[in-house]
């Protein structure tokens, strides 16, 4: 949909110059395609996207995102998609061992939250 020519300004691919032919009208599907093209350019750039997420205090997480999951019919992994209001549906394929790790992490968080909730409710009772 877009003819974007990329000129890398250094061998390490830390800087790029690219040309995007002008459009008089932009529709949602044009922006989706442009974001996809820019993501492909970013994937080649250095430094790469960090392997580890930033500290939670540095993030502005989306609250209560929509998501969908399904068993992957060939690998036994989990297809998991989250809906980002700007970027659309972001699909991921988790291998089964990562699914088990994620399930355990959620169970640990639920147990920790239950413990916090019990302690708080005991602190707020008149006889507590």
Secondary structure, 3 states (H helix, E strand, C coil): CCCEEEEECCCCCCCEEEEECCCCCCCHHHHHHHHHHHHHHHHHCCCCCCCCCCCHHHCCCCCCCCEEEEECCCCCCEEEEEEECCCEEEEEEECHHHHHHHHHHHHHHHHHHHHHHHHHHHHHCCCC
